[in-house]
């Protein structure tokens, strides 16, 4: 079974300095039909204008993953981390028992586009944690494991049985991902155009997948695709 979530049907918020599309209910956008998918709670597609950003604010008991598509983002948090994250880089923060953080576009000229992802943890009150994974030069035409429960194969270990994979595809390239029994998938097109098991998807489109044996992705344009393999 495949459930399509079209880009133009997502929630939208424009705050002047921030233009954001919400795959699932978030902030002032509420749709009971789109609260989450399995343990995946948030995918926000954010465009932050130069010299703007999110001031210091708290989070707790959430696995937060950020992927930079263009521009750069300056991160600071109460764990002592301070870093400018660039295109092709993933940032992970386990809010756990509580953390304060801020994100700011340090450029005076270029907007930053990012995907902010929240995954519900399988345990509350854990010690906050931070990690990064650079995929700038990752090979095209294959799936790269970004997060997993155990941190296998060099991935970031998170507090949930949720594999996040990145596919960077040139036009004409294909990848396949096998789903084990009782596993589910969420496929989000960050950039480009693909077909997923024959269904055409463009930038911002997504599909929830259950009771399928495999995912077949084929790029019709240069693309970046996030694949979540969920329990």
ABEGO torsion letter per residue (X at the ends): XBBBBBAAABBBBBAGABBBBBABBBEABBBAABABBEABABBBBBBBBBGBEBBBBBBBGBBBBBBBABEBBBBBBAAGBBBBBBBGBBBBBBAEAEBBBBBBBABAABBBBBBBBBBBBABBGBBBBBBBBBAAABBBGBBBBABBAAGBGGBBBBBBBBBBBBBBBBBGBBBBBBBBBGBBBBBBBABEBBBBGGBBBBBGBBBBBBGBABBBBBBABBBBBBBBBBX
